[in-house]
Amino acid sequence: MHNVRQLCQDTWWVGASDRRIELFENSYPVPEGMAYNNYVILDDKTCLVDGIDSAVRDRFMENLEQVLAGRDLDYMVIDHMEPDHCAIIPDLVERFPKLKLVASAQGFKIMGQFYGFDIEPHKLQVKEGDVLELGQHSLSFVAAPMVHWPEVIMTFDKLTGTLFSADAFGAFGALGGNLFADEVEWRCDYAAEARRYYANIVGKYGPQTLAVLKKMGSLDIQMICPLHGHLWRKDFDEIVDRYQKWASYTPELDSVCVYYGSVYGNTANAAEILAAKLAERGVRDVRVYDSSKTDTSELVSRAFQYSTLVFAASTYNLEVFDSMDYLVQELSRHNLRNRTAAIMENGSWSPQAGSILQKRLGLMPNMTILEPMVKIRSAVREENLGQIEELADALAKNLGK
């Protein structure tokens, strides 16, 4: 049975949520499932804005048929050519033989790589500044390359002020009937998953995201409709201001996040002692994570949130402990910068973790590494407590405590 909702004049949400999915993109845990948003505009011409994932294909088709009410589908705008938004394209072309597909040049190139049907009879290629007239509704296109694929465009409906923003402003998690962010306690219950989504999906492309945010400043936006997560019709600063920070790699929180990679618990012990010492010095909101237990996507998200990061790692096979090594690689791959870092090293017979971490963190742009490096040999001893106290002093001082 169909499940649709009218958003504004002539514009309908026809998306669906998948609560069975375990890993988004087969990489990121989504315990609350995943929402796939798409939209239909009914005017002299009908237009579908973006498609859907194959997992919710049947629900989408019921929704589309309900909204079209027997009309043909004239256009499909493809803002983003990733399969979780485009799996339905071959089915739609077969069902609506006169359907025009609207996408960027790069979008059509990628479409041809995914699908084997003849694209040319359906092809309507657009670029930034082009306009598609549906009747009363005029759709203009904004190039958004690398937010987060090269073909991405955004679509702006001048009549309603609706920006269809592709993957920008998205979030992990299914929707529970409340489509709009103002219908839920978004800041308390959903902002963290918006950050985790941004940091891991888009986070590498901060400069490109900032360029798109600048373009948005010239648009009279009344609604933001992303491909995942909640929609926005008010309080745009809640999400846009966060994007400004995330895209410029500006921390949200001036505090300390401690990551540890520990084999037998001794490195973990050192990390916990440091966290307690920081609390004694008045540092609030300290977080401690086991890099082997907490999913890396959450650790990356917290690195985008926190100003100061401590890496406590055992030496393992003359390298950095595996899960910590992977975390640092992921932070580098996502272009993290503008942070203060500190290092705690452990090793029993040939400690290497500290020097390796120092080198890798030093390669990240504008990464300040505080002294001292805490050096543990197998287990925390009395002499290590002085080092930990000294590091806690340095971290607290750096935070203005």
Residue pairs with C-beta under 8 A, 6 or more apart in sequence:
1 62
2 62
2 63
2 65
2 66
3 16
3 59
3 62
3 63
4 12
4 13
4 14
4 63
4 66
4 67
5 12
5 13
5 179
6 12
6 13
7 13
7 39
7 162
7 179
7 223
7 225
7 231
8 160
8 162
8 222
8 223
9 159
9 160
10 41
10 42
10 43
10 136
10 137
10 160
11 39
11 40
11 41
11 42
11 157
11 160
11 162
12 39
12 40
12 41
12 42
12 67
13 37
13 38
13 39
13 179
13 225
13 231
14 38
14 39
14 40
14 48
14 60
14 63
14 64
14 66
14 67
15 35
15 36
15 37
15 38
15 39
15 52
15 56
15 60
15 63
15 175
16 35
16 36
16 52
16 56
16 59
16 60
16 63
17 33
17 34
17 35
17 36
17 56
17 174
17 175
18 33
18 34
18 36
18 53
18 55
18 56
18 174
19 32
19 33
19 174
20 33
20 55
21 30
21 33
21 34
21 55
22 29
22 30
23 29
23 30
24 30
24 34
24 172
25 84
27 297
28 172
28 196
28 200
28 201
28 295
28 297
29 295
29 297
30 172
30 173
32 172
32 173
32 174
32 193
33 173
33 174
34 53
34 172
34 173
34 174
34 228
35 173
35 174
35 175
35 228
35 229
36 52
36 53
36 56
36 60
36 84
36 85
36 227
36 228
37 50
37 225
37 226
37 227
37 228
37 229
37 231
38 48
38 49
38 50
38 51
38 52
38 60
38 85
38 227
39 48
39 49
39 50
39 164
39 225
40 46
40 47
40 48
40 49
40 64
40 67
40 68
41 47
41 49
41 134
41 137
41 139
41 157
42 67
42 68
42 71
43 134
43 135
43 136
43 137
44 134
44 135
44 136
45 74
45 75
45 133
45 134
45 135
46 68
46 71
46 72
46 73
46 74
46 75
46 134
47 73
47 74
47 75
47 76
47 77
47 132
47 134
47 137
47 139
48 64
48 73
48 75
48 76
48 77
48 92
49 76
49 77
49 79
49 155
49 164
49 225
50 76
50 77
50 78
50 79
50 80
50 85
50 86
50 164
50 166
50 227
51 60
51 76
51 78
51 85
51 86
51 87
51 88
51 89
51 92
52 60
52 84
52 85
52 87
52 88
53 83
53 84
53 85
53 87
54 83
54 87
54 88
57 87
57 88
57 91
60 88
61 88
61 91
64 73
72 96
72 98
72 99
73 92
73 95
73 96
73 99
74 98
74 99
74 100
74 134
75 99
75 100
75 101
75 102
75 124
75 132
75 134
76 89
76 92
76 99
76 100
76 101
76 102
77 102
77 103
77 132
77 139
77 155
77 164
78 85
78 86
78 89
78 101
78 102
78 103
78 107
78 111
79 85
79 152
79 153
79 154
79 155
79 164
79 165
79 166
79 227
80 86
80 149
80 151
80 152
80 166
80 167
80 227
81 103
81 106
81 107
81 110
81 111
81 114
81 149
81 151
82 149
82 167
83 114
85 227
86 111
86 114
89 101
89 111
89 115
90 115
90 117
92 99
93 99
93 101
93 117
93 122
99 122
100 122
100 123
100 124
101 108
101 111
101 119
101 122
101 123
101 124
102 124
102 126
102 132
103 111
103 124
103 125
103 126
103 151
103 153
104 125
104 126
104 127
104 141
104 143
104 151
104 152
104 153
105 125
105 127
105 151
106 145
106 150
106 151
107 151
107 153
108 119
108 123
108 125
109 151
110 149
110 151
111 119
112 119
124 132
126 132
126 141
126 153
127 141
127 143
128 141
128 142
128 143
128 153
129 140
129 141
130 140
130 141
131 138
131 139
131 140
131 141
132 138
132 139
132 140
132 141
133 139
136 159
137 157
137 158
137 159
137 160
138 157
138 158
138 159
139 155
139 156
139 157
139 158
140 155
140 156
140 158
141 153
141 154
141 155
141 156
142 153
142 154
142 155
142 156
142 212
142 215
142 216
142 219
143 152
143 153
144 152
144 153
144 154
144 166
144 168
144 208
144 212
145 151
145 152
145 208
146 152
146 205
146 208
147 166
147 167
147 168
147 202
147 205
147 208
147 209
147 212
148 167
148 201
148 202
148 204
148 205
152 166
152 167
153 166
154 163
154 164
154 165
154 166
154 168
154 212
155 163
155 164
156 162
156 163
156 164
156 219
156 221
157 163
157 164
158 220
160 222
160 223
161 219
161 220
161 221
161 222
161 223
162 221
162 222
162 223
162 224
162 225
163 216
163 219
163 221
163 223
163 224
163 225
164 225
165 224
165 225
165 226
165 227
166 226
166 227
167 201
167 202
167 226
167 227
167 228
168 202
168 209
168 212
168 226
168 243
169 194
169 224
169 226
169 229
169 232
169 239
169 240
169 243
170 194
170 197
170 198
170 201
170 226
170 227
170 228
170 229
171 190
171 193
171 194
171 197
171 226
171 228
171 229
171 230
172 193
172 194
172 196
172 197
172 228
172 229
173 190
173 193
173 229
175 229
175 230
176 184
178 184
178 230
179 230
179 231
180 230
180 231
180 232
180 233
181 190
181 230
181 231
181 232
181 235
181 238
181 239
182 232
182 233
182 234
182 235
184 190
184 230
186 230
186 238
187 238
190 229
190 230
191 238
191 242
192 301
193 229
194 229
194 239
194 242
195 242
195 246
195 252
195 301
195 304
195 305
196 297
196 298
196 300
196 301
197 228
197 229
198 242
198 243
198 246
198 304
199 246
199 297
199 300
199 301
199 303
199 304
199 334
200 297
200 300
200 301
200 334
202 209
203 246
203 300
203 304
203 334
203 335
203 336
204 333
204 334
204 335
205 335
206 246
206 247
206 248
206 249
206 335
207 247
209 243
209 246
209 247
210 244
210 247
210 248
213 240
213 243
213 244
213 247
216 240
221 236
222 233
223 231
223 232
223 233
224 231
224 232
224 233
224 236
224 239
225 231
232 238
232 239
242 252
244 250
245 251
245 252
246 304
248 338
249 304
249 335
249 336
249 337
249 338
249 339
250 338
251 304
251 305
251 306
251 307
251 338
251 339
252 304
252 305
252 306
253 285
253 305
253 306
253 307
254 307
254 308
254 399
255 283
255 284
255 285
255 286
255 287
255 306
255 307
255 308
255 399
256 275
256 278
256 283
256 286
256 287
256 306
256 308
256 309
256 310
256 395
256 399
257 286
257 287
257 288
257 289
257 302
257 303
257 305
257 306
257 308
257 309
257 310
258 271
258 274
258 275
258 286
258 287
258 288
258 289
258 309
258 310
258 312
259 271
259 289
259 291
259 299
259 309
259 310
259 311
259 312
259 324
259 327
260 267
260 268
260 270
260 271
260 288
260 289
260 290
260 291
260 312
260 313
260 324
260 344
261 267
261 290
261 291
261 292
261 312
261 313
261 314
261 316
261 320
261 321
261 322
261 323
261 324
261 325
261 327
262 268
262 269
262 271
262 290
262 292
262 312
262 314
262 321
262 346
263 314
263 316
263 321
266 314
266 346
266 376
266 378
266 379
266 380
267 312
267 313
267 314
267 321
267 344
267 346
267 376
268 290
268 312
269 379
269 380
270 312
270 344
270 346
270 374
270 376
270 380
270 384
270 388
271 288
271 310
271 312
271 344
272 288
273 380
273 385
273 388
274 310
274 312
274 344
274 374
274 388
274 391
274 392
275 286
275 288
277 388
277 389
277 392
278 286
278 392
278 395
278 396
279 286
280 392
281 392
281 393
281 396
281 401
282 396
282 401
283 395
283 396
283 399
283 401
287 302
287 306
289 298
289 299
289 302
291 299
291 321
291 323
291 324
291 326
291 327
292 322
292 323
296 323
296 326
296 327
296 330
299 327
299 330
300 327
300 330
300 331
300 334
300 336
303 309
303 331
303 336
303 339
304 336
306 339
307 339
307 340
307 399
308 339
308 340
308 341
308 342
308 395
308 398
308 399
309 339
309 340
309 341
309 342
310 341
310 342
310 343
310 344
310 395
311 324
311 327
311 328
311 341
311 342
311 343
311 344
311 357
311 361
312 343
312 344
312 345
312 346
312 374
313 320
313 321
313 324
313 325
313 343
313 344
313 345
313 346
313 353
313 354
313 357
314 321
314 346
314 347
314 353
315 321
315 345
315 346
315 347
315 348
315 350
315 351
315 352
315 353
316 322
316 353
318 350
318 352
319 325
319 352
319 353
319 356
320 328
320 352
320 353
320 356
320 357
321 353
324 353
324 357
328 357
328 360
328 361
329 360
331 364
332 360
332 363
332 364
335 365
336 364
337 364
337 365
337 366
337 367
338 365
338 366
338 367
339 364
339 366
339 367
339 368
340 367
340 368
340 369
340 370
340 395
340 398
341 361
341 367
341 368
341 369
341 370
342 369
342 370
342 373
342 391
342 394
342 395
343 354
343 357
343 358
343 361
343 369
343 373
343 374
344 354
344 373
344 374
344 376
344 388
344 391
345 351
345 353
345 354
345 357
345 373
345 374
345 375
345 376
346 353
346 376
346 377
346 378
347 353
347 376
347 377
347 378
348 377
348 378
351 375
351 377
354 373
354 375
358 369
358 373
361 367
361 369
362 369
370 391
370 394
370 395
370 398
371 394
372 387
372 390
372 391
372 394
374 384
374 387
374 388
374 391
375 384
375 387
376 384
380 388
